[in-house]
Amino acid sequence: MGFLQRLFGGKPSIDFAEMAKRGAQLIDVRSRQEYQGGHIKGSVNIPLDQLAGSLAKIKKDKPVITCCASGMRSGSAVNILKSNGFQEVYNGGSWFRLQSKIH
């Protein structure tokens, strides 16, 4: 981590494209209707309000990238997953912006 990142609290950049190539699971936590309106190919839709009850669908031994419309719900999803024992979990933010980073 560089001096400025330490000084200002910035996080190191995450290479989402590399993670996707390595088989990271992409979880879109928007509503079904939002997901049907557009999504990243290969992503799995688990709405945020159903995530805690759907943890068995997500592999704990693979990285997880969450996304939503803006990054707020996906941030909450990261907290839910980490509190349930998932180790490598990342907030990908907006699905639309994330799509351009991984494809």
C-alpha positions in Angstrom: 0.0 0.0 0.0 1.4 3.4 -1.0 2.0 6.3 1.4 -1.0 8.3 0.1 -3.3 5.4 0.4 -2.2 4.9 4.0 -2.5 8.6 4.8 -5.9 9.0 3.3 -7.3 5.6 4.0 -7.7 4.5 0.4 -8.1 0.8 -0.4 -5.9 -0.9 -2.9 -7.4 -1.4 -6.3 -9.1 -4.7 -6.9 -8.7 -6.4 -10.3 -12.3 -7.7 -10.8 -11.5 -8.9 -14.3 -8.7 -11.2 -12.9 -11.0 -12.4 -10.1 -13.8 -13.2 -12.7 -11.3 -15.2 -14.8 -10.3 -17.2 -11.7 -13.9 -18.2 -11.2 -15.2 -15.6 -8.7 -18.9 -15.9 -8.0 -20.9 -12.8 -9.0 -23.9 -12.1 -6.9 -26.4 -9.4 -8.0 -28.5 -8.4 -5.0 -31.0 -6.2 -6.8 -34.7 -7.2 -7.0 -35.8 -9.7 -9.6 -37.4 -6.9 -11.7 -34.2 -4.9 -11.7 -32.1 -7.9 -12.6 -34.5 -8.8 -15.5 -34.0 -5.2 -16.8 -30.3 -5.9 -17.4 -27.5 -7.8 -15.7 -24.0 -9.1 -16.1 -23.9 -12.4 -18.0 -23.1 -15.2 -15.6 -24.2 -13.4 -12.5 -26.6 -14.9 -10.0 -29.6 -12.9 -8.8 -30.2 -13.2 -5.0 -32.1 -10.2 -3.8 -30.6 -8.6 -0.7 -33.7 -9.4 1.4 -33.3 -13.1 0.5 -29.5 -13.4 0.9 -29.4 -14.6 4.5 -31.7 -17.5 3.6 -29.8 -18.4 0.4 -26.3 -18.7 1.7 -26.1 -22.4 0.8 -26.3 -21.4 -2.9 -22.9 -19.6 -2.5 -19.6 -21.5 -2.3 -17.4 -20.4 0.7 -14.2 -21.6 -1.0 -14.4 -19.2 -4.0 -14.2 -15.4 -4.1 -17.5 -13.5 -4.1 -18.2 -10.2 -5.9 -21.5 -8.5 -5.0 -23.2 -5.8 -7.1 -26.4 -3.9 -7.2 -27.6 -0.6 -8.8 -25.3 1.8 -6.9 -23.1 -0.1 -4.4 -25.2 0.4 -1.3 -27.0 -2.9 -1.2 -24.0 -4.8 -2.4 -22.1 -3.3 0.5 -24.7 -4.6 2.9 -24.4 -8.0 1.2 -20.7 -8.0 1.8 -21.4 -7.5 5.5 -24.0 -10.3 5.6 -21.6 -12.7 3.8 -18.6 -11.9 6.0 -20.7 -12.2 9.2 -21.6 -15.7 8.0 -18.1 -16.9 7.5 -17.3 -16.0 3.9 -13.7 -14.8 3.7 -13.0 -13.4 0.3 -15.9 -11.1 -0.5 -15.8 -7.8 -2.4 -18.3 -5.0 -3.2 -18.3 -4.6 -6.9 -20.6 -1.6 -6.7 -22.9 -0.8 -9.6 -23.5 -3.8 -11.9 -23.3 -1.5 -15.0 -19.9 -0.2 -14.1 -18.6 -3.6 -12.9 -19.7 -5.1 -16.2 -17.3 -2.8 -18.1 -14.4 -3.9 -15.7 -14.9 -7.6 -16.2 -15.8 -8.0 -19.8 
